[in-house]
Amino acid sequence: MARFVSVFISAAHRRLISLVVWLMAFAVMVAVVGWFALDQAGRAMKYEARFTADHFVRLRTNLLSTFDAMHDSLTAEPCSPAFQEQLRRIAYLPDGLNEFLYAPGGRARCSANVAAFDGTVELGAPDIARKGERGIAMWVDRDLGFVRLAGERGTIALSEPFAAIVPAQEAGFRGPDWMSMEAVLIAEDGNWWHRSGEPGIYARLTAGDAGLSEWKKRVMSCDVGGMHCVAVEGDMRALVAQYSGPATLLLLAAAIVATLVMYQINALIARYWSFEARFRRHLDAKSIICAYQPVMELDTGEITGCEVLARWRDIDDRVVFPDRFLDVIERHDMTRRFTELVAQRACEELSEHLPAGKRLQVNFNIFPCDLDSQSLARTFSGFTSQPDRFDVVLEIIESDEIPSNAQREIEALRRLGIKTYIDDFGTGYSNMQNLAALSVDGVKLDRAFAMAPDNSVMARMLRYAVEMIEATGRVMVVEGVETAERLALLRGMQARVDFVQGYFISRPLDIAAFVAFMTPQPVSLAERKRKAGLGVVAA
């Protein structure tokens, strides 16, 4: 899971996601445009197929009308001069049919142009048997030499006892250059005959060949009886080439839309996976990590307390330090909840691992806005319920101005057994006025004094700051002690310093290393660090 979410957190991976999103959006847009174009092309092909099939519908209609006329008008003796005259009148009708036969049972005896054949002409078994109300049978592509049309072929349609010769038909396909057509005549048994157009289209269509590999699309339209069908094949490459200008514009539009989609999705991803959003979603008891920085009594060198420092485990398992999330906590009014989670985790770990008989002062940072005795009493009840093991000290950090009701709340906390310190004295809002106005139990001198380079202004002010705090009679803690020389300086001061902390004494430790570090005196700091295994830190 951590590796998966790191993809969305990493800036390098975000760029890859942007590319993937753009490609996917572009592909979708091209697919949509392609589907629409293919659909429109299919509609145009179906229209042309229906339009061309109408020719055969008209031919079939004319044939049926002619048969009706023959059955109504041919009243003379078959093959007699009067009969021939009646046939010629029907042949004169403007229906495209000009040659008719008298062929009862498929045996032709005479026609409109031949008064009588030399004997009966046997047409044989029909290619399309009689079916439907009219009972029309057909002989397809027969040689018409017997009616004195040598070299010609045509289809003979029989509606007992009369037959009509249908000449070869050209459908007159009018589609654009990227379309081609084939008209076919289909028997009820599935046999079929090419009538006009480009041979092979119907065969490819009925064979189930979608033609996608060849960029071809095929559709078909048939008359009502399903006998005459027109198959149309469209060459999509030729279509794109013919409309290359609009196609280019559509691709450009798809690229623009894909870019807009990419920016929108990137913005959503950035908002959802931003550090602030992740922190707010996943701040819970499992994500809190506590580090314990030892606080040493300066006179004896004994570890009598610790400052609980909070870390947050990001969803990609990286540990995040407070300088990155404190402003998020304050801006979103999460300070109280955060303090509760830290206090809960610290109480669980210290209660479980602190050696029996060991009493520890536990210092927590709190925000000035959370200086509410009732709420804080509930938050730290896990410690105050064990008065023989823990002393709780709340260090009021200098992130905001001290509220006007601070004195009342400090006194109420003291009655509940909770002490208060002013944190980071000498910076921000932590000034002499607050020190004089508030009955806090102690003061923590800001690390900037102890960490200042030798002979700097801040280093020279360290002595004056210590003397000033001593004059108030408050407990004094100096943090930021990072060298042996600075520790020796504090010990050699005439003014009293109660406690010290800093990296020279120990960096913040996880619970196991912290408990090991609390080895009882007498032992040197170096030996204490060796036994604690300071290579194992909470970070």
Secondary structure, 3 states (H helix, E strand, C coil): CHHHHHHHHCHHHHHHHHHHHHHHHHHHHHHHHHHHHHHHHHHHHHHHHHHHHHHHHHHHHHHHHHHHHHHHHCCCCCCCHHHHHHHHHHHCCCCCCCEEEECHHHEECEECCCCCCCCCEECCCCCEEEECCCCEEEEEEEECHHHCCCCCEEEEEEECCEEEEEECCCCCCCCCCCEEEEEEEECCCCCEEEEEECCCHHHHHHCCCCCHHHCEEEEEEECCCCCEEEEEEEEHHHHHHHCHHHHHHHHHHHHHHHHHHHHHHHHHHHHHCCHHHHHHHHCCCCCEEEEEEEEEECCCCCEEEEEEEEEEECCCCCEECHHHHHHHHHHCCCHHHHHHHHHHHHHHHHHHHCCCCCCEEEEEEECHHHCCHHHHHHHCHHHHCCCCCEEEEEEECCCCCCCCCHHHHHHHHHHCCEEEEEEEECCCCCCHHHHHHCCCCEEEECHHHHCCCCCCHHHHHHHHHHHHHHHHCCEEEEECCCCHHHHHHHHHCCCCCCEEECCCCCCCECHHHHHHHCCCCCCCHHHHHHHHCCCCCCC
